[in-house]
């Protein structure tokens, strides 16, 4: 996994996600996350707990997928870890 590349992808994704959420929601759920990189066709995002992982996946997985995929037709997936 290339960490620097993952950081850039996740930083760009976070900037776009921040535009879609109110500041408090963004800060609470996405502030303590980190882009970990790709494993096959899945972009991994590090989170602080199982609860945070479940909350983000349930409510925001579409945003994460949208902003970590190179194109809308790409088969990239996102997974919180």
Secondary structure, DSSP 8 states (H G I E B T S, - for coil): --HHHHHHHHHHHHHHHHHHS-HHHHHHHHTT-EEEEEETTEEEEE-S-HHHHHHHHHHHHHHHHHHHSSSTT---EEEE-
